[in-house]
Amino acid sequence: MKKLIRRTPRLAGTLELPGDKSISQRAILLNSIAKGTAHVSNLCEGDDRTSILSCMRGLGVAVREHYDCSVSNMHECFEITGCGFGGLSEPLDVLDAGNSGTAVRLITGLLSGQPFFSVITGDESLRSRPMGRVIEPLRLMGAEIVGRDNDSRAPLAVKGGNLTGIEFRQPIASAQVKSSILIAGLFAKNETTVVQPSLSRDHTELMLGAMGAEIDVDRLRVTVKESELASVNLSIPGDISGAAFWIVAGCIHPDACLKLSGVGINPTRSGVIQLLREMGARISLENPREQNGEPVSDIIVESSQLQGVEIGGDVIPRVIDELPVIAVAASIADGQTIIRDAAELRVKESDRIGATVEGLKRLGAIVEEREDGMVIQGTGMLYGSEVDSFGDHRIAMAMAIAGLVSEGETTIVDAEVAGVSYPGFWDDLQSISLGGG
């Protein structure tokens, strides 16, 4: 599908974001192995939700979708009946994680702790992504894991059980790898400790603590012991990664005022707000509150005059998914923006460094590709062209935001991939575009 985007004279309105994808997937997985029944509302939308639900059902977990739930007081809710410690069943078929890197890595950690054989795979994109960083520590714990390309890519065959805790020092900060190890640690003898080189998103630690796991967090050091979890009812906050597109849109558009309701602003995830404020963005947080231990706020964003900045170091793990749309903001800002230390972008759903650079160049931006990032000379103006999503939902949405402020028309090829994480994206874009879109 090709999507045509036109410059719109004004952006205004209020948006309700789909549930946070990272929190949603952890809520499904951890409640699946807990004791009891959980009601989880405002789950993320799209293919990633479908994929992880399919995988957990394949392991014998009962998940029922129902409406007008009296427990959650929400129109749509998912009731997850946990299997309890050791209650999962050996899957009769291959588990399919679709396009979700979070699902395949977290579930591989879970499978490593189970006393049975299983195989997990994904789509073509997921099968090309590196899995060695997960396999190495899980093997050190005692899991038997083999895969394609010298045991570095899916499909992965896992024979789990009889794990022993380890202390693992991560060479690269990764919440997916950290979470995979911690989940395996729930089933391991002795303590399992992950030492991070810098802070990455901590949704797993927060949720494990809320569900009764024996877990200790000491700055960059996280330790978990063999634990049985208790189910918890959860309402998932709005996804900050989805909100980032509208935050950037509001900042770079010359006539914009947007409100994003109920968005998760966990400090390990909200680096996009910090960075854009450093660039001069007019962003305010209203009605701060907590949902199940996660900080939540309404976000108000208005037209801003942005300045280029240097982005690198410890902030990168907290903005890794938002960097393509931050690069769009940088192309409109005054001055130079340097993005470095972000080589991880090359092994996402696409090579997001290459894809972002190519897309921005097609739109007239002055941008130089580097191995671990890019250098962008802000010009204040982009020009419509045809750009490729490269089959990547975040690239498709980032180019759409660029199209909102580009002269002329912008056509996005394979625009339907936005539905992987945000099925309502195009409708939301239309709803806030006054006189255009």
C-alpha positions in Angstrom: 0.0 0.0 0.0 1.2 3.5 -0.8 0.1 6.4 1.4 0.0 10.0 0.2 0.8 12.7 2.8 0.3 16.4 2.2 1.6 19.3 4.2 -1.2 20.4 6.5 -1.7 24.0 7.7 -2.5 23.1 11.3 -2.2 20.2 13.7 -4.6 20.1 16.7 -6.5 17.7 18.8 -6.3 15.0 21.6 -5.1 11.5 21.0 -5.4 8.3 23.1 -2.4 6.2 22.5 -2.4 2.4 22.2 -1.0 0.5 25.2 2.7 0.5 25.6 4.1 -2.4 23.6 7.0 -3.3 25.9 4.8 -3.3 29.0 2.0 -5.2 27.2 4.2 -8.1 26.2 5.7 -8.4 29.6 2.2 -8.3 31.2 1.1 -11.2 28.9 4.2 -13.3 29.4 4.5 -12.9 33.2 0.8 -13.3 34.0 0.9 -16.5 31.9 3.4 -18.1 34.3 1.9 -16.6 37.4 -0.6 -18.2 39.8 -4.1 -16.9 39.5 -6.1 -14.9 36.9 -5.3 -11.5 35.6 -7.4 -8.9 33.8 -5.2 -6.8 31.5 -6.7 -3.8 29.7 -5.4 -1.3 27.1 -3.0 -3.9 25.7 -0.9 -2.8 22.7 -2.5 -3.2 19.3 -1.3 -4.8 16.1 0.7 -7.8 15.0 3.1 -7.9 18.0 0.2 -8.5 20.4 -1.2 -11.2 18.2 2.2 -12.9 18.0 2.9 -13.1 21.7 -0.7 -14.2 22.5 -0.3 -17.0 19.9 3.0 -18.1 21.5 1.6 -18.2 25.0 -1.5 -20.1 23.9 0.8 -22.5 22.2 2.4 -23.2 25.6 -1.0 -24.0 27.1 -2.0 -20.6 28.5 -5.7 -19.8 28.5 -6.3 -16.2 27.3 -9.8 -14.9 26.8 -10.8 -11.6 25.3 -14.0 -10.1 26.7 -15.8 -6.8 26.7 -17.3 -4.4 29.3 -15.2 -6.1 32.0 -16.5 -5.6 35.6 -12.9 -6.1 37.0 -11.0 -3.7 34.8 -13.9 -1.4 34.1 -12.8 -1.2 30.5 -14.6 -1.9 27.3 -11.9 -4.4 26.1 -10.0 -6.6 28.4 -7.9 -9.8 28.2 -8.3 -12.4 31.0 -5.2 -14.5 31.4 -5.3 -17.6 33.5 -1.8 -18.3 34.7 -0.3 -21.7 34.6 1.8 -21.2 37.7 5.4 -22.2 38.3 6.2 -25.2 36.1 2.7 -25.3 34.5 3.5 -24.6 30.9 3.0 -27.4 28.3 5.4 -28.5 25.7 4.2 -26.9 22.4 2.9 -29.2 19.7 4.0 -26.9 17.0 6.6 -24.2 16.2 6.0 -21.0 18.1 5.8 -17.9 15.8 6.9 -14.6 17.2 6.1 -12.8 13.9 8.0 -9.5 13.7 8.5 -9.0 17.4 12.1 -9.0 18.7 10.8 -8.5 22.2 8.7 -11.6 22.0 11.3 -13.9 20.6 14.0 -12.9 23.1 11.8 -12.9 26.2 10.1 -16.1 25.3 13.5 -17.7 24.6 14.4 -16.9 28.1 11.2 -18.4 29.4 11.7 -21.6 27.3 15.2 -22.0 28.7 13.7 -22.6 32.1 11.1 -25.2 31.0 11.8 -28.9 31.1 10.8 -29.6 27.5 11.8 -29.1 23.9 10.5 -26.2 21.8 11.2 -24.2 18.7 10.5 -20.5 18.1 10.8 -18.6 14.9 9.5 -15.4 13.3 9.0 -13.7 10.0 11.8 -13.1 7.4 12.8 -9.9 9.1 13.0 -11.4 12.6 14.9 -14.4 11.3 17.6 -12.1 10.1 18.1 -10.4 13.5 20.9 -11.4 15.8 20.1 -13.7 18.7 23.6 -14.5 19.9 23.5 -12.0 22.8 20.5 -13.9 24.3 21.8 -17.4 23.5 25.2 -16.8 25.2 24.0 -16.1 28.7 21.2 -18.6 28.5 23.6 -21.3 27.6 25.9 -20.3 30.5 22.8 -20.9 32.7 22.5 -24.5 31.3 20.0 -24.2 28.5 20.6 -26.1 25.2 19.9 -23.7 22.3 20.7 -24.2 18.6 19.8 -22.1 15.6 20.6 -21.0 12.1 23.8 -19.3 11.0 26.1 -20.9 13.6 23.5 -20.7 16.4 23.0 -16.9 16.0 19.6 -16.5 14.3 16.0 -17.9 14.5 14.5 -20.4 14.2 15.8 -21.4 17.6 15.4 -24.9 19.1 15.5 -24.9 22.9 15.8 -27.7 25.4 15.4 -26.1 28.8 15.4 -26.9 32.5 18.0 -27.5 35.2 19.2 -23.9 35.0 21.8 -22.4 37.4 22.0 -18.7 38.1 24.9 -16.7 36.8 26.3 -13.2 37.0 26.3 -11.7 33.5 27.8 -8.4 32.5 26.1 -7.1 29.4 28.5 -5.7 26.8 25.7 -3.6 25.4 22.7 -2.2 27.3 19.6 -4.1 26.1 16.4 -4.4 28.0 15.4 -7.4 25.8 18.5 -9.4 26.7 18.4 -8.3 30.4 14.7 -9.4 30.6 15.3 -12.7 28.9 18.0 -13.5 31.5 15.9 -12.4 34.4 12.9 -14.4 33.2 15.1 -17.5 32.9 16.4 -16.7 36.4 12.9 -17.2 37.8 13.5 -20.9 37.2 17.2 -21.2 38.1 18.9 -22.4 41.2 20.8 -19.8 43.1 20.8 -16.1 42.2 20.8 -14.7 38.7 22.4 -11.2 38.3 22.6 -8.9 35.3 25.0 -6.0 35.4 24.2 -3.3 32.8 26.7 -1.0 31.2 24.1 1.8 31.3 20.4 2.0 32.2 17.9 0.4 29.9 14.1 0.2 30.3 13.1 -1.4 33.6 9.5 -2.6 32.9 10.5 -6.2 33.7 12.0 -5.4 37.0 9.0 -3.2 38.1 6.5 -5.9 37.0 8.4 -8.8 38.6 8.5 -6.8 41.9 4.8 -6.1 41.7 4.1 -9.9 41.1 6.1 -11.0 44.2 9.4 -12.1 42.7 12.5 -12.0 44.8 14.2 -9.2 42.9 16.8 -6.6 44.0 17.7 -3.6 41.9 20.9 -1.7 42.8 21.5 0.9 40.2 22.9 -1.0 37.2 22.9 -4.4 39.0 19.7 -6.5 38.9 19.4 -9.8 40.9 16.5 -12.2 40.8 16.0 -15.5 42.7 13.9 -18.5 41.8 10.4 -17.2 42.4 6.7 -18.0 41.9 4.7 -15.1 40.7 1.2 -14.0 41.6 -1.2 -12.6 38.9 -1.9 -8.9 38.9 -4.6 -6.9 37.1 -3.0 -4.2 34.9 -4.1 -1.2 32.9 -1.3 -0.5 30.3 -0.2 3.1 29.9 -0.1 4.7 26.5 3.0 3.9 24.4 5.7 6.6 24.6 7.3 5.2 21.5 4.0 5.8 19.6 3.6 9.2 21.3 7.0 10.2 20.0 5.8 10.6 16.5 3.1 13.1 17.6 5.5 14.9 19.9 7.9 15.5 17.1 5.0 16.5 14.8 3.8 19.1 17.3 7.3 20.5 17.7 8.3 20.8 14.0 4.9 22.0 12.6 4.6 25.8 12.6 1.0 25.8 13.9 0.4 22.9 16.3 -1.1 22.1 19.7 -1.5 18.5 20.6 -2.6 16.6 23.7 -1.6 13.0 24.3 -3.6 11.4 27.1 -2.3 8.8 29.6 1.2 8.2 28.2 3.8 6.2 30.2 6.7 8.4 31.1 9.0 5.9 32.8 12.4 7.6 33.1 14.1 4.6 31.3 11.8 5.3 28.3 11.2 9.0 28.2 14.5 10.1 26.8 12.7 11.5 23.7 11.1 14.2 25.9 14.4 15.0 27.5 16.2 15.3 24.1 13.5 17.4 22.5 13.4 19.7 25.4 17.2 20.1 25.1 16.5 21.1 21.5 14.0 23.7 22.6 10.7 21.8 22.4 7.7 23.2 24.2 6.5 20.1 26.0 4.6 20.1 29.2 3.4 17.2 31.4 0.0 17.5 33.0 -2.0 15.3 35.5 1.0 13.1 36.6 -0.1 9.8 38.2 0.9 6.1 38.6 -0.6 3.0 37.0 0.6 -0.2 38.6 3.9 1.4 39.5 4.5 3.0 36.1 4.5 6.9 35.9 1.9 8.3 33.6 1.1 11.8 32.4 -0.8 13.7 29.8 1.6 15.3 27.3 1.0 18.8 25.8 3.2 19.7 22.8 3.2 23.0 20.8 5.1 24.4 17.8 8.7 25.0 18.8 11.9 26.4 17.4 14.4 23.6 17.7 18.2 23.7 17.8 20.6 20.9 16.8 22.2 18.8 19.6 24.6 16.0 20.0 23.0 12.7 21.0 25.1 9.8 22.3 26.3 7.8 25.3 24.0 6.7 28.1 20.8 8.3 26.6 20.9 6.0 23.6 19.2 2.9 25.2 16.4 5.2 26.4 15.7 6.6 22.9 16.7 3.8 20.6 13.3 3.2 19.1 12.6 7.0 18.7 15.8 7.9 16.9 14.4 7.8 13.4 11.7 10.4 14.2 14.2 12.4 16.3 16.3 12.6 13.1 13.2 14.0 11.3 13.1 16.7 14.0 16.8 17.4 13.5 16.3 18.0 9.8 13.9 20.9 10.6 16.0 22.2 13.5 18.5 25.0 13.3 22.1 23.9 13.2 23.8 20.5 13.3 22.7 17.3 15.1 25.0 14.4 15.6 23.7 11.0 16.5 26.4 8.5 17.7 26.7 5.3 19.7 23.6 4.0 18.0 24.9 1.0 15.9 22.1 -1.1 17.5 19.7 0.6 15.0 21.3 -1.4 12.2 19.9 -4.7 13.6 16.2 -3.7 14.2 13.3 -4.5 11.8 15.4 -2.8 9.2 18.8 -1.1 9.1 17.3 2.0 10.6 20.4 4.1 10.1 20.5 3.4 6.4 16.7 3.6 6.0 16.4 6.9 7.9 19.3 8.5 6.0 17.9 7.4 2.6 14.4 8.6 3.4 15.6 12.0 4.7 17.9 12.5 1.7 14.9 11.8 -0.7 13.0 14.6 1.2 15.9 17.1 0.7 17.6 16.8 4.0 21.4 17.3 4.4 22.4 14.1 6.2 25.6 12.0 6.4 25.4 8.4 7.3 27.9 7.0 9.8 28.5 3.5 11.1 26.9 4.2 14.5 24.6 7.0 13.6 24.3 10.1 11.4 25.1 13.8 11.1 22.2 16.1 10.1 22.4 19.7 9.0 19.0 21.3 9.8 17.6 23.2 6.9 14.2 24.1 8.2 12.5 22.7 5.1 11.8 19.3 3.5 10.4 18.6 0.0 7.9 15.9 -0.8 9.1 12.8 -2.6 8.5 9.0 -2.7 10.1 7.2 0.3 10.3 3.6 1.3 9.3 2.1 4.6 11.8 -0.8 4.1 9.1 -2.9 5.7 9.7 -1.2 9.1 6.8 0.3 11.0 8.9 3.0 12.7 10.4 4.2 9.4 6.9 4.4 7.8 5.6 6.5 10.6 8.7 8.7 10.8 8.5 9.5 7.1 4.8 10.3 7.5 5.7 12.9 10.2 8.2 14.4 7.8 5.6 14.5 5.1 3.3 16.7 7.3 5.8 19.6 7.1 7.2 18.9 3.6 6.5 21.1 0.6 4.4 19.2 -2.0 3.3 15.5 -1.7 5.1 12.7 0.1 4.4 9.1 -0.9 5.3 6.3 1.5 5.8 2.8 0.0 4.6 -0.2 2.0 2.9 2.2 4.5 0.7 -0.6 5.9 3.6 -1.8 8.0 2.7 0.9 10.5 0.0 -1.6 11.7 2.6 -3.8 13.2 2.7 -1.6 16.3 0.1 1.1 15.7 -2.9 0.0 13.5 -4.7 3.3 14.1 -1.8 5.5 13.1 -3.2 6.7 9.8 -6.6 7.5 11.2 -5.0 9.4 14.1 -2.9 11.4 11.6 -6.0 12.3 9.7 -7.9 13.3 12.9 -5.3 15.9 13.9 -4.6 17.3 10.4 -6.7 20.3 9.9 -7.1 21.2 6.2 -4.6 18.6 5.0 -3.1 15.2 5.8 
